[in-house]
Amino acid sequence: MITQDYDCGSATVKQDDVVALMVQKGLDRQEIFDKGWLNVEDIYRKAGWRVVFDKPGFRDTYPATYEFKRKTKHIKE
């Protein structure tokens, strides 16, 4: 899903889209949340990504999203 939306060094993926794909693949929606299978930020950070998870506050209505950005390598001169 990251590669499908990847443009200009980043991708934003809606959590609902991730869950829908997981359910389509045969996983149970409640089990996905109960087992924390959406808590992927640290895994991607260790693989060299900057990851921000944004979810709506109490009165907000926008969808929860993950934003993935490739960390840039610093070039020594």
Secondary structure, 3 states (H helix, E strand, C coil): CHHHHCECCEEEEEHHHHHHHHHHCCCCHHHHHHCCCCCCHHHHHHCCEEEEEECCCCCCCCCCEEEEEECCCCCCC
